[in-house]
Every structure is written in structure tokens, then in C-alpha cells.
Amino acid sequence: MGQQFSGKYRISIDDIADHRRSVVVRAWHKLLQWGLQALEEHNELRRWEEQEGDWSVSRYR
């Protein structure tokens, strides 16, 4: 009886650990996605600013 209970208890702790791990992994995945998206937007903005800068410089020439 005690052995069975400790087995159940151990399984539930493992389940909680797995759940926590998956939550952490999902949170990291979200953070990475946001980071990559922000980086892409930043690069896009810089590219656009460079083009805009080239365009305005050539316009004044």
C-alpha cells in the first residue's frame, strides 16, 4: 500500500516537473520568436532608413 502510494506520488511529481518544463520551453520559444521578429523589424527599418537616406541624398544632388 505504502509502496503503491509513493509510486503514485512520484509519478505526479514527474508530471508536475514535465508540465513545468513544457511551460518553460514554451515561454522560451515565445521569447525567441519575439526576439527574432523584433530583430527582423529592426533590420527592415534600418534597410528602409538607408534607402530613404540614399534617396534623400540623391534628391539633393
ChimeraX attribute file (.defattr): number of C-alpha atoms within 10 A of each C-alpha:
attribute: neighborCount
match mode: 1-to-1
recipient: residues
	/A:1	6
	/A:2	7
	/A:3	8
	/A:4	9
	/A:5	10
	/A:6	11
	/A:7	12
	/A:8	12
	/A:9	12
	/A:10	12
	/A:11	12
	/A:12	12
	/A:13	12
	/A:14	12
	/A:15	12
	/A:16	12
	/A:17	12
	/A:18	12
	/A:19	12
	/A:20	12
	/A:21	12
	/A:22	12
	/A:23	12
	/A:24	12
	/A:25	12
	/A:26	12
	/A:27	12
	/A:28	12
	/A:29	12
	/A:30	12
	/A:31	12
	/A:32	12
	/A:33	12
	/A:34	12
	/A:35	12
	/A:36	12
	/A:37	12
	/A:38	12
	/A:39	12
	/A:40	12
	/A:41	12
	/A:42	12
	/A:43	12
	/A:44	12
	/A:45	12
	/A:46	12
	/A:47	12
	/A:48	12
	/A:49	12
	/A:50	12
	/A:51	12
	/A:52	12
	/A:53	12
	/A:54	11
	/A:55	11
	/A:56	11
	/A:57	10
	/A:58	9
	/A:59	8
	/A:60	6
	/A:61	5
